Amino acid sequence: MPLDFAVLDPNGRIDRYVPIGPDAHHEIVSLASQNAFEFILRFKDFYEDATVPIESFPSLSAEVAALQQTPGVSEESRRFLSRLADLIGYAAEQGRPIQAISD
């Protein structure tokens, strides 16, 4: 059961999403915690929904970029972070927040 990072359409349905599994989630949250990355830590609970508003995208993007450069990050986590960076760009273009939706 993944945690889905999603951009919703105007009707509240998922437009685009990026799933993350529990192992990659644990790795990313652990690294974010070590680096005090507050925007990524909004998603620390794998079983709880969360939202990142549009005005937080620059900070979230910076944290994602920093994690992508962290030595020793697994390939699964790197793929997720790359896809999340793309999703942040899409959400910004659409003017919509990113939702973390637990399944």
Summary of the structure (lengths in Angstrom):
residues: 103
radius of gyration: 12.5
end to end distance: 6.2
largest distance: 40.4
contacts: 292
relative contact order: 0.26
helix: 50%
strand: 20%
